[in-house]
Structure formats: C-alpha cells, structure tokens
C-alpha cells in the first residue's frame, strides 16, 4: 500500500472509531524503527483536538510471528490494573488483529514522548546516572513479574504453563525452527536435546516480557517512562527474562563494566520481587535466549528467501558456538 492508501484507510478507521466525519490524519510518516512491525506515526485531529498516535502494522515478512490480539489483550490489562504495581506500557487506542482496516493486523497506540537508547548504560552520561538508570530499568522488569496477571484477567487470554514453562518454551521455539529452517541445523539439534534434558522446574508463573532491554523502553530525562514492544509477552517463568538480560551475548546493552554486572542485577531483582534466584535456571535460560536469537535470524532468512523481506540475515554461526560453549559441548 502507498502512503496515500495508508492515510486514506487510517482516516476511514478514525471516522468509524470516533464517529466524527471530519476526522483527519496529519503528518503521517513511516519511521525506520522496529524490526518486526511497520511503525507509522501521525496525528489524529478530531473534535478540535490533536492526538499523537502510532500505528504498528504487521509487515509482509518479519523476524517474528506474533499475535496482535494477544498483544492488545496484554496492553489493555496493563493499562487497566494498578495493583500491586503499575507497569508503564503503551495505551491501545484501536486494534485490528484481523487486518481489515490496513490490509494487515495493526494496533494503534498513543504516541509517547521519550528517547529510545539501546546503549544508555554504556553511553556518555555520568557513571552514577547510568547506574541509577540501570536500577530503574530492571525495577520495571521486576514489576512486570510482580504484576497480578490473574486479577487482570490475563488467564482467559494466555496459557499458564505452570511448572513446565521451560519445556513449553523449548516446544515453542523448536516448532518455530521446524517451520522456517531451510537446511539441517545439527548444532541446534544438539542444543535442543540439551535443553530438554536439563529443563528446570518453574517456581512461579508470572507475566514475562520476553524481549526486555533498554532499546525497548523510553526514557524521559533519566526516568524510565515506558516499556515498549509487548508482542512476545506471555505467562511463564520469570527466570526467562533474567536469562535474556544476563545473556553474555547482550552484555553491551545490559551491563556497566565493573559496577553493574549480572550478580548486581539478579540481587536487586530478587529483593524487589521476593523470589529467590535459581542460578542454574538462569544459565539454562541463557542458552534458550540464544536459541531464540538463532530462530529469529533464521525466520528473517526464510522471509528473505521467500521474497517477503528485503533485509539479508547472516547464518547464526557465532550464536551456535556460544551455546555449545555454554553447555560444555
């Protein structure tokens, strides 16, 4: 669809949602941000008011295959519940999980002010400021795990894997691998076997973000004002998020040399959540995190080969070596 088509269809959608026949779309621009969604920013002008919004539309080809209906349900639950904690998440304005409005599934959200800085922890702010930002970042992650998903009604939308969350995660990512792989992946077969043999038991079911990182948050000054990109959120073991953010492959995003290391992060998380950290589980989820990254890369490769994506992805050979070292193979 051309920009003009998007604008016309957004206006039709706005008229239907607002009941205002004079509603207009202004300043429509597709941004470069987002690896798995098309992001269109615009202002809705209706009833004499201007509202900054962003439409996140599924692309033809992506590195992730997720469900807009589930994402919408999670965001609305987060917006509607403040007990015991409030998690700052985007506000859904309209949702079209079936893709009737813009040709593909789309969620329209309020557009928030703030800065997205993937490497804020190793940036040029003073060291003490970066440490404080690290505390705020991972306190927000802990608050996701403290969120009362049962009271918010998410049990009607998301499956609770219970103590077998690790096995359920292996099932999910193996299924994704089988659907996208173009050739045999013997290293990944070895990793899958190890993961199944050593799968830990989950101590508790929480809401899991599954892609928590500084690049999926907005900063207003030095405050973490919003947590973004909830498309892979699900119920599971909170150690999954811990394994993701302590993955040595992502150290440049989550660590501050000498002063903010995995031990510091895990200790602060445990103090805030009241959940004891199982170090063996964190290590297992470190391996699973890299398996996920491999499958995401292979999903992008498959989309490129199928002509649905114009971004070339290199084979994830380095990730394979990292995982083999992690399991001692």
Buried (B, 14 or more C-beta within 10 A) or exposed (E): EEEEEBBEBBBBBBBEBBEBEEBBBEEBEBEEEBEBBBBBBBBBBBEEEEBEBBBBBBBEBBBBBBBBBBBBBBBBBBBEBEEEBEBBBBBBBBBBBEEEBBBBBBBBBBBBEBEBBBEBBBEEBEEEEBBBBBBBBBBBBBBBBBBBBEEBBBEEBBEBBBEBBBBBBBEBBBEBBEEBBEEEBEBBEBBBEBBEEBBBEBBBBBBBBBBBBBBBBBBEEEEBBBBBBBBBBBBBBBBBBBBBBBBBBBBEBBBBEEEBBBEBBBEBBBEBBEBEBBEEBBBBBBBBBBBBBBBBBBBBBBBBEEEEBEEEBEEBEEBBEBBBEBBEE
